[in-house]
Amino acid sequence: ERNPNVGLSTEFGTSMATPIATGAAALIRQYFEEGWYPSGRKNSQDEMRPSGALIKAVILNGGREMNRIQNFLKYTSTKEYDQAQNY
């Protein structure tokens, strides 16, 4: 629904999730390629090219319990890796 006062609209669905997931995957890849892992500090000796499986594992292990999310027009709580978060 568009709010004409602020120029924002609310959207949902897979067409909105795809760019978010793609952006997260790109940032995770950059984190490993620039050598931030494992120290949390940029180090050229730690630079690596992460596999797709590693990037997917990092994304999936980022799942957290969420309280009061709106899912199909009702508010629910979630657990890690449940269907409400669409895993």
Secondary structure, DSSP 8 states (H G I E B T S, - for coil): -EETTTTEE---SHHHHHHHHHHHHHHHHHHHHTT-TTTSS--GGG-----HHHHHHHHHTT----SSEEETTEEE---TT-GGGT-
